[in-house]
Amino acid sequence: MNKIENFFTGIRSFLEEVRVELSKCTWPTRPELLESTGVVVISCLILATFVGISDAVLIQLLNLVIR
């Protein structure tokens, strides 16, 4: 029975510590969050375009080498 009580006491202690640490966090405002999301989306689109173009060029080069 003592092991079970210790288990639940440990879980409760952990959750209390998590709550305390999360209260110390500085959360972004909505405009900051939207700006950061825009940067990530644009970066992903640029990277996807670069990879797509590189893939197309390399496929064409490989076709020239194989023929």
C-alpha positions as CSV (number, residue, x, y, z in Angstrom):
1,M,0.0,0.0,0.0
2,N,2.9,2.3,0.8
3,K,4.3,1.9,-2.8
4,I,1.0,3.0,-4.3
5,E,0.8,6.1,-2.0
6,N,4.4,7.0,-2.9
7,F,3.5,6.6,-6.6
8,F,0.6,9.0,-6.4
9,T,2.5,11.4,-4.2
10,G,5.3,11.5,-6.8
11,I,2.8,12.1,-9.6
12,R,1.2,14.9,-7.6
13,S,4.6,16.5,-6.8
14,F,5.6,16.3,-10.4
15,L,2.5,18.0,-11.6
16,E,2.8,20.7,-9.1
17,E,6.4,21.3,-10.2
18,V,5.3,21.4,-13.8
19,R,2.6,24.0,-13.0
20,V,5.2,26.2,-11.2
21,E,7.7,26.0,-14.1
22,L,5.0,26.7,-16.7
23,S,4.0,29.9,-14.7
24,K,7.6,31.1,-15.2
25,C,7.4,30.8,-19.0
26,T,6.9,33.9,-21.1
27,W,4.3,33.0,-23.7
28,P,4.3,34.8,-27.1
29,T,1.5,37.3,-27.8
30,R,-0.9,36.5,-30.7
31,P,0.9,38.9,-33.1
32,E,4.3,37.4,-32.3
33,L,2.9,33.9,-32.8
34,L,1.4,34.8,-36.1
35,E,4.6,36.4,-37.3
36,S,6.7,33.4,-36.3
37,T,4.2,31.0,-38.0
38,G,4.5,33.1,-41.2
39,V,8.3,32.9,-41.1
40,V,8.1,29.1,-40.7
41,V,5.6,28.6,-43.5
42,I,7.6,30.9,-45.9
43,S,10.8,29.1,-45.0
44,C,9.2,25.7,-45.6
45,L,7.9,26.9,-49.0
46,I,11.3,28.2,-50.0
47,L,13.0,25.0,-49.0
48,A,10.4,22.8,-50.7
49,T,10.9,24.9,-53.9
50,F,14.7,24.5,-53.7
51,V,14.5,20.8,-53.2
52,G,12.0,20.4,-56.0
53,I,14.1,22.3,-58.5
54,S,17.2,20.5,-57.4
55,D,15.4,17.2,-57.8
56,A,14.2,18.1,-61.3
57,V,17.7,19.2,-62.4
58,L,19.4,16.1,-61.0
59,I,16.8,13.8,-62.7
60,Q,17.6,15.5,-66.0
61,L,21.3,15.2,-65.5
62,L,20.9,11.5,-64.6
63,N,18.8,10.9,-67.7
64,L,21.6,12.5,-69.8
65,V,24.2,10.3,-68.2
66,I,22.2,7.1,-68.6
67,R,21.4,7.6,-72.3
